[in-house]
Amino acid sequence: MTQATASQTNKTNQTVSIRMFGAFRQFSPDSTVNLTVPQEARVADLRQAMQIHFAGNDNALALLNASAFATDKAVLDDEDPVPRDEALSVLPPVCGG
């Protein structure tokens, strides 16, 4: 997201900062992505905004499709509203037992 996009955010939109973990760090040098979504956005809308952000990067898009969004307290479903005033993360799949 550009600074211009962030400054255009108004009362119908919110800027969401998403922390990147695991394999996602290779796609974002500062380990965060800032996206603008509607105030009433659901996690599915956030996922779509990230798909636009990573357009053209097939590796990032494949990873995103297999990843979950979470706050510090819970893993979120795509139908959940984007929480306001909470830290958000995108969690890539991990293996292990």
NORTA-V152062 format. One record per pair of residues at least 24 apart in sequence whose C-alpha atoms are under 6 Angstrom apart, sorted by sequence separation. I is the first residue (numbers start at 1). J is the second residue. D is the distance in whole Angstrom. If there is no record, write none. Layout:
I&J&D  I&J&D
This chain:
13&37&5  14&38&6  67&91&5  13&38&4  14&39&5  67&92&4  12&38&6  13&39&5  67&93&6  12&39&6  44&78&5  43&78&5  42&79&6  43&80&6  42&80&5  43&81&6  42&81&4  43&82&5  41&81&6  42&82&5  41&82&6  18&88&5  19&89&4  20&90&6  18&89&5
